Amino acid sequence: MLCRKCVGSVGNGKVAIDDITTSCPSWVPDTPDGDDSNINLGEMDEYGNIDVLPDGVTIRTSISYAADSTITQRIGIVNGGTLTISANSTLSGNAKIRVCEGGTLIVDGGTVSNASIELIPTSTLIVKNGGTINLASGKKLKAPVGAIVEVEEGEINPYTGT
């Protein structure tokens, strides 16, 4: 049986009513969506319609942010993609980093400020060499079961109001 949140991930989306249960396993995210690998698709409503989000950047290969920067759009790191941040990067406005299945975010000695970061199962976040992630107001690092978070030498800090 599939829970209502999982129905959107089934091939053609057609599932017999007998195959749906109202209770979900604990690892199923609270936000149902249609395709975690596509940064341009958002939440699914109760009727199965998927919200199309404004364009973002999709990282499919290895990319490095080695200079101070302001990130103003959504970034999706998909299977095989790696984003390495080794300078100071600040997320602005509705910017968000989403690490999808098979994607990797590395904070290597850099700092990510005002961060909104979401991991998907089988994605990886590595913080090393004094790297720091400072979360934005009201944001938590979303790391479900199956996501890999390695803090080798660094820190992930909640919002402190400063």
Rosetta blueprint (number, residue, H / E / L):
1 M L
2 L E
3 C E
4 R L
5 K L
6 C L
7 V H
8 G H
9 S H
10 V L
11 G L
12 N L
13 G L
14 K L
15 V L
16 A L
17 I H
18 D H
19 D H
20 I E
21 T E
22 T L
23 S L
24 C L
25 P L
26 S L
27 W L
28 V L
29 P L
30 D L
31 T L
32 P L
33 D E
34 G L
35 D L
36 D L
37 S L
38 N L
39 I L
40 N L
41 L E
42 G E
43 E E
44 M E
45 D L
46 E L
47 Y L
48 G L
49 N L
50 I E
51 D E
52 V E
53 L L
54 P L
55 D L
56 G L
57 V E
58 T E
59 I E
60 R L
61 T L
62 S E
63 I E
64 S E
65 Y E
66 A L
67 A L
68 D L
69 S E
70 T E
71 I E
72 T L
73 Q L
74 R L
75 I E
76 G E
77 I E
78 V L
79 N L
80 G L
81 G L
82 T E
83 L E
84 T E
85 I E
86 S L
87 A L
88 N E
89 S E
90 T E
91 L E
92 S L
93 G L
94 N L
95 A L
96 K L
97 I E
98 R E
99 V E
100 C L
101 E L
102 G L
103 G L
104 T E
105 L E
106 I E
107 V E
108 D E
109 G L
110 G L
111 T E
112 V E
113 S E
114 N E
115 A E
116 S L
117 I E
118 E E
119 L E
120 I L
121 P L
122 T L
123 S L
124 T E
125 L E
126 I E
127 V E
128 K E
129 N L
130 G L
131 G E
132 T E
133 I E
134 N E
135 L E
136 A L
137 S L
138 G L
139 K L
140 K L
141 L L
142 K E
143 A L
144 P L
145 V L
146 G L
147 A L
148 I E
149 V E
150 E E
151 V E
152 E L
153 E L
154 G E
155 E E
156 I E
157 N E
158 P L
159 Y L
160 T L
161 G L
162 T L
